[in-house]
Amino acid sequence: MLEVHAYATPNSLKVPIALEEMGLDYRLVPVNLRQAAQKTDAFKAMNPNAKVPVLIDRPVSGSANVVLSESAAILVYLAEKTGQLVPKDASLRGKVFEQLFFHASGVSPAFLQAFLIAIQSSPQAEAQARALSEVDRVLGVLDHGLKSHRYVAGDTYSIADIAHFGWIWRHQAVGASLDKFPFVSHWYAEILARPAVVTAIEKTMALAQ
Ligand SMILES: N[C@@H](CCC(=O)N[C@@H](CS)C(=O)NCC(=O)O)C(=O)O
């Protein structure tokens, strides 16, 4: 049985999307970030970095549980476990990993920084403008790629799309707009309409209720 410790957040959302797409059974366990539940000793025993999401895979047989943090690593683990949402061909697979690393080192930090500034009680205008310009820059990189292929790592939907979607789903909360990025806008609307994504968003949002 798969267990996902998560909250209604962009990085959390990626995991239920992947699980819904792959048709796997799972249980979502709420970690209330507003009450600092991620900082408890019990949570830090699963992830010493004190952040959601965490995946626990409890095998039915006698082997040890797999406990994983870092949303990109969880996506790779699930893709390898099921053989889904990652191509087998080495060069196509390389492109998926390229996007996952770009997400983890570029897109995710840019969005997080802009989000943290946007939620301050009186955001500093210059810091906010600088953070949003980095968000726009990475969205521009994605837009350029999506001009020539339907999905972020090529012609096939993959875990790289799920990774980018997690944060782009929160573009309004960080103060960004997709209007300047027609190819990202089109891609975003397509992913948002996928039944697995609709279900995952509903389940993830319910964690904060
Ligand atoms: N690199 C990590 C980032 C995880 C992360 O930043 N999670 C946020 C929610 S989206 C969190 O747990 N924040 C609580 C905190 O920083 O105390 C990943 O991709 O999983």
The ligand as a Tripos MOL2 file, in Angstrom:
@<TRIPOS>MOLECULE
LIG
   20    19     1     0     0
SMALL
NO_CHARGES

@<TRIPOS>ATOM
      1 N1         12.3770   20.0420   -3.0010 N.3       1 LIG1
      2 C1         11.2440   19.5910   -2.2440 C.3       1 LIG1
      3 C2         10.5150   20.8190   -1.7170 C.3       1 LIG1
      4 C3          9.3730   20.4420   -0.8100 C.3       1 LIG1
      5 C4          8.7210   21.6850   -0.2250 C.2       1 LIG1
      6 O1          9.2370   22.8120   -0.3210 O.2       1 LIG1
      7 N2          7.5660   21.4600    0.3880 N.am      1 LIG1
      8 C5          6.8570   22.5590    1.0040 C.3       1 LIG1
      9 C6          5.3900   22.5360    0.5890 C.3       1 LIG1
     10 S1          5.2050   22.6960   -1.1580 S.3       1 LIG1
     11 C7          6.9100   22.4120    2.5220 C.2       1 LIG1
     12 O2          6.8210   21.3110    3.0410 O.2       1 LIG1
     13 N3          7.0520   23.5340    3.2300 N.am      1 LIG1
     14 C8          7.0530   23.5330    4.6670 C.3       1 LIG1
     15 C9          8.2790   24.1720    5.2350 C.2       1 LIG1
     16 O3          9.1510   24.6290    4.4660 O.co2     1 LIG1
     17 O4          8.3660   24.2490    6.4570 O.co2     1 LIG1
     18 C10        10.3100   18.7340   -3.1290 C.2       1 LIG1
     19 O5         10.3160   18.9160   -4.3440 O.co2     1 LIG1
     20 O6          9.6110   17.8590   -2.5870 O.co2     1 LIG1
@<TRIPOS>BOND
     1     1     2 1
     2     2     3 1
     3     2    18 1
     4     3     4 1
     5     4     5 1
     6     5     6 2
     7     5     7 1
     8     7     8 1
     9     8     9 1
    10     8    11 1
    11     9    10 1
    12    11    12 2
    13    11    13 1
    14    13    14 1
    15    14    15 1
    16    15    16 2
    17    15    17 1
    18    18    19 2
    19    18    20 1
@<TRIPOS>SUBSTRUCTURE
     1 LIG1         1 GROUP 0 **** ****
